[in-house]
Every structure is written in structure tokens, then in C-alpha cells.
Amino acid sequence: MKKIVFIFFFLTIIFSAEYSYSQLTKATIGVDGFTCSLCAKGVQGQFESLDFVKSVKADLKNTFFVLTFKSKPAINIKDLNSAVTDGGFSVRDISIVAKGTLKGNSTSGYWLSASNIPDIKLIDVGGSFTDGDKISVEGFVNLNDISISVTSIKKL
């Protein structure tokens, strides 16, 4: 009985570590059109109302927001865009930081698989990677097709 409890405990640690390891953790969203703190406060409130957002920090001088995310529920990147545009402003860019598993290959293309986002296509992946590699990636989101233009990628 002690062996079964130990094995269960060990597997729980492994799977929970894998789950928490693999996720979109941060996004920086550049916003055009706001000129005062009241405008920024409105957009910040829109972000805070999204159930997957953990925290929001505004940078009024450089007109961007830094968001961190909860591990659950899943993040909808289109909702981030809507939070800005519904307030009458426009998204300049969205950069992300994520850890996850690489899917695909250099012929068919690469995808980032993480626990709190749907699989996202990666564009401009440089280096030698194989399907199943654990990676850390940074890049800019293309809102038209919800892909990520990679600026930095490394194996973990």
C-alpha cells in the first residue's frame, strides 16, 4: 500500500510540474490612441475583467500594458484585442512570453503547445528543433491568423 501511495504522489508531482511549466505567462500589449490616465484606466479595467488575466500594469508614457495570466482558464488572444478596440483604441502590437512543447518540423511548420492556449503556429523559427522539444519562446502575435513571429526561442 505504501508503494502505491508513493507512486501516486510521485506521478502527481511530475504531471503537475509539466502542466504548470507549459503556459503563456506574459503579454505586453502596445495601445495607440489613449492620451490620459483615464483612458488607460478604462483599458486596464477591460483587461482585468477577462477571467484569464492575473494582473495588469499600465505604462502611460510608452502606452503599453503588461499582463500576466492565470494557468486556467484558457487565454483567448482575440479577447485581448477586443478589450482594447471595444474602448475605441487600437492595438499597436502584442508580444508574448511562453513556455511549452514544440510540435511539428521544419517542413510542415512549427506550433507552440501550452496548457492555457490553443496551439499557435510559430513563424521564423531559427535553429535546430524537433517535435516534442520543451521550449521557451518570445515573439509578436499576428492578429490576422493568431500566429507568433518568433524573436527568441530556446530549448529548455
C-alpha positions as CSV (number, residue, x, y, z in Angstrom):
1,M,0.0,0.0,0.0
2,K,2.8,2.4,0.8
3,K,4.3,1.8,-2.6
4,I,1.1,2.7,-4.3
5,V,0.7,5.9,-2.3
6,F,4.3,6.8,-3.1
7,I,3.9,6.1,-6.9
8,F,0.7,8.2,-6.9
9,F,2.4,11.0,-5.1
10,F,5.4,10.9,-7.5
11,L,3.2,10.9,-10.6
12,T,1.1,13.8,-9.3
13,I,4.3,15.9,-8.8
14,I,5.5,15.0,-12.3
15,F,2.2,15.8,-14.1
16,S,1.5,19.0,-12.1
17,A,5.1,20.3,-12.8
18,E,4.6,19.6,-16.5
19,Y,1.2,21.4,-16.5
20,S,2.5,24.5,-14.8
21,Y,5.6,24.5,-16.9
22,S,3.8,24.8,-20.1
23,Q,1.9,28.1,-20.5
24,L,1.7,31.6,-21.9
25,T,2.9,33.6,-18.9
26,K,3.1,37.2,-20.1
27,A,1.9,39.6,-22.8
28,T,2.9,43.2,-23.5
29,I,0.2,45.0,-25.4
30,G,1.0,48.3,-27.2
31,V,-2.0,50.5,-27.5
32,D,-2.5,53.5,-29.7
33,G,-4.9,56.3,-29.1
34,F,-5.1,56.9,-25.4
35,T,-3.8,60.2,-24.2
36,C,-4.6,60.3,-20.5
37,S,-4.7,58.2,-17.4
38,L,-8.5,57.9,-17.5
39,C,-8.3,56.3,-21.0
40,A,-5.6,53.9,-19.7
41,K,-7.7,53.1,-16.7
42,G,-10.6,52.1,-18.9
43,V,-8.5,49.7,-21.0
44,Q,-6.9,48.3,-17.8
45,G,-10.4,47.6,-16.5
46,Q,-11.3,45.8,-19.7
47,F,-8.2,43.6,-19.3
48,E,-8.9,43.0,-15.6
49,S,-12.5,41.8,-16.5
50,L,-11.1,38.9,-18.5
51,D,-11.2,35.8,-16.4
52,F,-7.8,34.5,-17.6
53,V,-5.9,37.7,-16.6
54,K,-4.0,37.6,-13.3
55,S,-2.6,41.1,-13.3
56,V,-2.3,44.2,-15.4
57,K,0.3,47.0,-15.2
58,A,0.0,50.1,-17.3
59,D,2.9,52.2,-18.7
60,L,1.3,55.5,-19.7
61,K,4.4,57.1,-21.0
62,N,5.1,54.3,-23.5
63,T,1.4,53.4,-24.0
64,F,1.5,49.7,-23.3
65,F,0.2,47.2,-20.8
66,V,1.9,44.2,-19.3
67,L,-0.4,41.3,-18.5
68,T,0.3,38.1,-16.6
69,F,-2.0,35.2,-16.9
70,K,-3.6,32.5,-14.8
71,S,-2.8,28.9,-15.6
72,K,-6.6,28.3,-16.1
73,P,-8.9,29.1,-17.9
74,A,-7.5,29.2,-21.5
75,I,-6.4,32.5,-22.9
76,N,-8.2,33.9,-25.9
77,I,-5.9,36.3,-27.7
78,K,-8.7,37.8,-29.7
79,D,-10.3,38.8,-26.4
80,L,-7.2,40.8,-25.6
81,N,-7.6,42.7,-28.9
82,S,-11.3,43.2,-28.3
83,A,-10.6,44.6,-24.8
84,V,-8.6,47.4,-26.5
85,T,-10.8,48.0,-29.6
86,D,-14.1,48.0,-27.6
87,G,-12.8,51.0,-25.8
88,G,-12.1,52.9,-29.0
89,F,-8.4,52.3,-29.1
90,S,-6.2,50.2,-31.4
91,V,-3.6,47.5,-30.7
92,R,-0.2,48.5,-31.9
93,D,1.4,45.1,-31.1
94,I,1.2,42.2,-28.8
95,S,4.4,40.5,-27.6
96,I,4.3,37.3,-25.7
97,V,6.5,35.1,-23.4
98,A,5.6,31.4,-23.2
99,K,7.0,28.0,-22.4
100,G,5.6,24.9,-23.9
101,T,6.2,22.0,-26.2
102,L,7.2,22.4,-29.8
103,K,5.1,20.5,-32.3
104,G,5.8,19.9,-36.0
105,N,9.0,20.1,-38.0
106,S,10.9,22.4,-40.4
107,T,8.9,21.1,-43.4
108,S,5.4,21.3,-42.1
109,G,5.9,24.2,-39.8
110,Y,6.2,24.5,-36.0
111,W,3.5,25.0,-33.4
112,L,3.6,26.0,-29.7
113,S,1.6,23.8,-27.5
114,A,0.9,25.1,-24.0
115,S,-1.7,24.3,-21.3
116,N,-3.5,27.7,-21.3
117,I,-3.7,28.5,-25.0
118,P,-4.7,26.6,-28.2
119,D,-1.8,25.5,-30.3
120,I,-0.3,28.5,-32.0
121,K,1.7,28.5,-35.3
122,L,5.3,29.8,-34.9
123,I,6.8,31.8,-37.8
124,D,10.5,32.4,-38.3
125,V,11.8,29.6,-36.1
126,G,15.6,29.6,-36.4
127,G,17.8,26.8,-35.1
128,S,17.7,23.1,-34.8
129,F,14.5,21.9,-33.1
130,T,12.5,18.6,-33.2
131,D,8.9,17.7,-32.4
132,G,8.4,17.4,-28.7
133,D,11.2,19.8,-27.6
134,K,10.4,21.8,-24.5
135,I,10.9,25.4,-25.4
136,S,10.8,29.0,-24.2
137,V,9.6,31.4,-26.8
138,E,9.2,35.2,-27.2
139,G,7.6,36.9,-30.2
140,F,4.9,39.1,-31.6
141,V,1.4,38.0,-32.3
142,N,-0.1,38.4,-35.7
143,L,-3.7,39.1,-35.0
144,N,-4.9,38.2,-38.5
145,D,-4.1,34.5,-38.2
146,I,-3.1,34.3,-34.5
147,S,0.4,33.2,-35.2
148,I,3.6,34.2,-33.4
149,S,6.5,35.8,-35.2
150,V,9.4,34.4,-33.1
151,T,12.1,36.8,-31.8
152,S,13.7,34.4,-29.4
153,I,13.4,30.7,-29.0
154,K,15.4,28.2,-26.9
155,K,15.3,24.7,-25.7
156,L,14.7,24.1,-22.0
